[in-house]
Amino acid sequence: MGGFLKLAAGVSLVALALSPLAAAPVSADTIEAALVRAYQSNPQLNAQRASV
């Protein structure tokens, strides 16, 4: 029984340590916003725009 309690305590500590990660805010872009940002910051496209 002592081994089970140690295992349960270890699992509880890991779960407690990881719980702030589950509550962290998450942000995501739409595919359209990601493509716009990539298009605007692409160095090759910027060089081509500058040469026109």
N, CA, C and O of each residue as an XYZ file, in Angstrom:
208
protein
N       0.821     -1.200      0.000
C       0.000      0.000      0.000
C       0.857      1.253      0.000
O       0.447      2.281     -0.539
N       2.048      1.184      0.599
C       2.913      2.360      0.649
C       3.385      2.784     -0.726
O       3.532      3.977     -0.993
N       3.627      1.804     -1.616
C       4.036      2.123     -2.980
C       2.937      2.844     -3.741
O       3.203      3.759     -4.521
N       1.699      2.424     -3.506
C       0.570      3.070     -4.167
C       0.433      4.515     -3.720
O       0.162      5.396     -4.535
N       0.621      4.766     -2.423
C       0.514      6.137     -1.916
C       1.615      7.026     -2.484
O       1.373      8.190     -2.802
N       2.820      6.483     -2.611
C       3.911      7.259     -3.207
C       3.609      7.580     -4.670
O       3.856      8.694     -5.134
N       3.077      6.600     -5.386
C       2.723      6.811     -6.786
C       1.621      7.861     -6.909
O       1.693      8.752     -7.757
N       0.606      7.750     -6.060
C      -0.499      8.705     -6.094
C      -0.010     10.106     -5.747
O      -0.448     11.084     -6.354
N       0.889     10.209     -4.781
C       1.435     11.511     -4.410
C       2.265     12.088     -5.553
O       2.195     13.286     -5.828
N       3.040     11.250     -6.213
C       3.847     11.712     -7.344
C       2.986     12.195     -8.496
O       3.261     13.239     -9.087
N       1.949     11.441     -8.815
C       1.037     11.839     -9.888
C       0.337     13.142     -9.525
O       0.159     14.011    -10.379
N      -0.058     13.281     -8.275
C      -0.715     14.509     -7.832
C       0.216     15.707     -7.942
O      -0.209     16.785     -8.357
N       1.473     15.530     -7.577
C       2.431     16.632     -7.673
C       2.670     17.041     -9.123
O       2.767     18.230     -9.427
N       2.764     16.077     -9.998
C       2.953     16.394    -11.418
C       1.727     17.131    -11.954
O       1.863     18.121    -12.673
N       0.547     16.656    -11.611
C      -0.678     17.314    -12.065
C      -0.761     18.735    -11.523
O      -1.169     19.651    -12.237
N      -0.383     18.917    -10.286
C      -0.397     20.249     -9.682
C       0.627     21.158    -10.346
O       0.355     22.338    -10.567
N       1.789     20.628    -10.665
C       2.832     21.428    -11.301
C       2.438     21.832    -12.719
O       2.803     22.917    -13.171
N       1.702     20.983    -13.424
C       1.318     21.273    -14.805
C       0.019     22.057    -14.929
O      -0.308     22.524    -16.020
N      -0.721     22.213    -13.854
C      -2.016     22.884    -13.934
C      -1.929     24.340    -14.394
O      -2.841     24.781    -15.094
N      -0.891     25.121    -14.049
C      -0.838     26.488    -14.589
C      -0.722     26.519    -16.111
O      -1.171     27.477    -16.742
N      -0.139     25.505    -16.700
C      -0.023     25.461    -18.157
C      -1.385     25.312    -18.816
O      -1.612     25.840    -19.905
N      -2.276     24.606    -18.173
C      -3.613     24.415    -18.726
C      -4.425     25.699    -18.656
O      -5.334     25.895    -19.463
N      -4.118     26.569    -17.712
C      -4.863     27.803    -17.544
C      -4.237     28.967    -18.307
O      -4.780     30.072    -18.292
N      -3.109     28.742    -18.969
C      -2.438     29.820    -19.695
C      -3.288     30.262    -20.879
O      -3.921     29.438    -21.538
N      -3.301     31.564    -21.146
C      -4.080     32.044    -22.288
C      -3.478     31.551    -23.598
O      -2.261     31.436    -23.740
N      -4.335     31.270    -24.522
C      -3.907     30.751    -25.819
C      -4.427     31.691    -26.894
O      -5.579     32.122    -26.853
N      -3.575     32.001    -27.847
C      -4.037     32.823    -28.958
C      -3.751     32.096    -30.256
O      -2.748     31.395    -30.391
N      -4.639     32.274    -31.192
C      -4.471     31.629    -32.490
C      -4.904     32.594    -33.576
O      -5.843     33.370    -33.399
N      -4.213     32.538    -34.694
C      -4.574     33.347    -35.845
C      -5.479     32.542    -36.761
O      -5.464     31.311    -36.770
N      -6.253     33.269    -37.517
C      -6.958     32.598    -38.598
C      -5.946     32.344    -39.705
O      -4.884     32.966    -39.729
N      -6.257     31.459    -40.596
C      -5.342     31.177    -41.703
C      -5.163     32.427    -42.558
O      -4.078     32.672    -43.086
N      -6.214     33.208    -42.693
C      -6.126     34.440    -43.485
C      -5.161     35.434    -42.845
O      -4.337     36.026    -43.540
N      -5.253     35.623    -41.536
C      -4.357     36.554    -40.846
C      -2.912     36.079    -40.916
O      -1.997     36.888    -41.072
N      -2.705     34.779    -40.802
C      -1.345     34.244    -40.887
C      -0.764     34.453    -42.279
O       0.411     34.795    -42.413
N      -1.569     34.253    -43.314
C      -1.092     34.473    -44.682
C      -0.799     35.942    -44.949
O       0.188     36.265    -45.610
N      -1.639     36.831    -44.447
C      -1.404     38.270    -44.624
C      -0.101     38.671    -43.957
O       0.700     39.396    -44.547
N       0.121     38.208    -42.735
C       1.353     38.560    -42.021
C       2.578     37.987    -42.733
O       3.605     38.657    -42.838
N       2.472     36.764    -43.217
C       3.592     36.166    -43.948
C       3.853     36.918    -45.247
O       5.008     37.130    -45.617
N       2.805     37.318    -45.934
C       2.947     38.052    -47.194
C       3.601     39.413    -46.951
O       4.452     39.841    -47.730
N       3.207     40.090    -45.874
C       3.738     41.422    -45.590
C       5.175     41.384    -45.099
O       5.906     42.357    -45.287
N       5.600     40.301    -44.480
C       6.944     40.263    -43.895
C       7.907     39.355    -44.654
O       8.991     39.060    -44.150
N       7.539     38.908    -45.847
C       8.395     38.027    -46.636
C       9.494     38.854    -47.303
O       9.181     39.720    -48.120
N      10.772     38.619    -46.983
C      11.853     39.439    -47.536
C      11.973     39.343    -49.056
O      12.329     40.325    -49.708
N      11.684     38.190    -49.620
C      11.763     38.060    -51.080
C      10.671     38.879    -51.763
O      10.921     39.540    -52.771
N       9.471     38.834    -51.213
C       8.393     39.640    -51.784
C       8.665     41.123    -51.596
O       8.386     41.923    -52.489
N       9.206     41.497    -50.445
C       9.532     42.905    -50.206
C      10.582     43.396    -51.193
O      10.490     44.527    -51.670
N      11.567     42.582    -51.505
C      12.600     42.964    -52.469
C      11.995     43.130    -53.860
O      12.350     44.062    -54.581
N      11.099     42.251    -54.235
C      10.447     42.371    -55.541
C       9.576     43.620    -55.607
O       9.533     44.295    -56.635
N       8.884     43.929    -54.518
C       8.063     45.149    -54.491
C       8.937     46.384    -54.621
O       8.567     47.342    -55.299
N      10.088     46.366    -53.978
C      10.989     47.520    -54.014
C      11.577     47.723    -55.406
O      11.888     48.852    -55.787
N      11.731     46.653    -56.162
C      12.346     46.784    -57.484
C      11.347     47.222    -58.553
O      11.748     47.587    -59.658
N      10.080     47.192    -58.244
C       9.057     47.565    -59.248
C       8.870     49.057    -59.269
O       8.058     49.566    -60.042
